[in-house]
Amino acid sequence: MKRIIKAFFWLLIPLNVSGQLTPVSNQYVLNPLTINPSYAGNRGALNIAAFYRKQWIGITGAPETMTLAVDAPLLDSKLGVGLVVVNDKLGVTKETQFSSNYSYKISMGDGNLSLGLGAGIITTNTAWSDLVVLDPGDEFKLIDSRVFVVPDFSFGTYYSYHNYFIGFSIPKLLGYKFDFDKNKYTLKVNPGQYYYLFNTGYVFSLSPKLKLFPSTLVTFSPGEKLLYDVNAHFNLFDRFWVGASYRSNRSVAGLFQFAINNQLRVAYTYDYDIGKLGRYSYGSHEIMLRYEFRYKVDVVNPLIF
């Protein structure tokens, strides 16, 4: 029975075990703060965004994620601060991440360079008692795990020049692995297992009322496959966004966003797995609600999303 539970644990929560890569969803297009702390304050205004993602519809125990992100510029936009709270549920495991983000902006001619650091904690626990057992008596071995707390740190840089931007980040500087014998997580620092994220894009003005925004995200880790996202979005009248994404032979996605007014925006994303997993699920859904406060500061290239 112990072997079965251990195998199930490793199969069910591989991200919790490695602890090196924040799950990348379509949120990063609408809210890059989730992958790079140096984006804090770069929207040029205090704003609050809420996300809800239901992944792999039709598969029992599939991931379900809720995110709250807040950031704002300070001191004439030289500094930026942000807070990201992520609640992730995968099967019988729940994980909550609290991350504070700080950025410092340096003027470089007509462009800006931002340096960012993130620090926070991750709480995680597994409700083994929610599992269904087949052999009589095994239910007494399914004891819920206690709540574990591990620290979390990140680093990133972001450069913008007119309609162009490029970012680099390491979303997890600490790894953590569960020790079954000691019933606790152990921390480790191993740059060889880091995930390095490169994100870049450019805004083309096709007409006074139409813009094209292509972008890409490349994820690299030594000894692992190179992952990439290719995105293209159209912006009409600075009110409506529509676009699509393609992710490393794994999924395709469509994104729609509408600005109800200058402060309130809503967005919806649907992505479909084009690999083997697509045979068992009906895709993934993600919605966003963002409120941006009225005050503005002068910035070279505020995020158009």
Secondary structure, DSSP 8 states (H G I E B T S, - for coil): -HHHHHHHHHHH-HHHHH-------THHHH-GGGT-GGGTTTTSS-EEEEEEEE-STTSTT--EEEEEEEEEEETTTTEEEEEEEEEEEETTEEEEEEEEEEEEEEEETTEEEEEEEEEEEEEEEE-GGGS--SSTTGGGG------EEEEEEEEEEEEEETTEEEEEEES-S-EEEEETTTTEEEEE--GGG--EEEEEEE-EEEETTEEEEEEEEEEE-TTS--EEEEEEEEEETTTEEEEEEEETTTEEEEEEEEESSSSEEEEEEEEEE-SGGGGT---EEEEEEEEE-S-----SS----
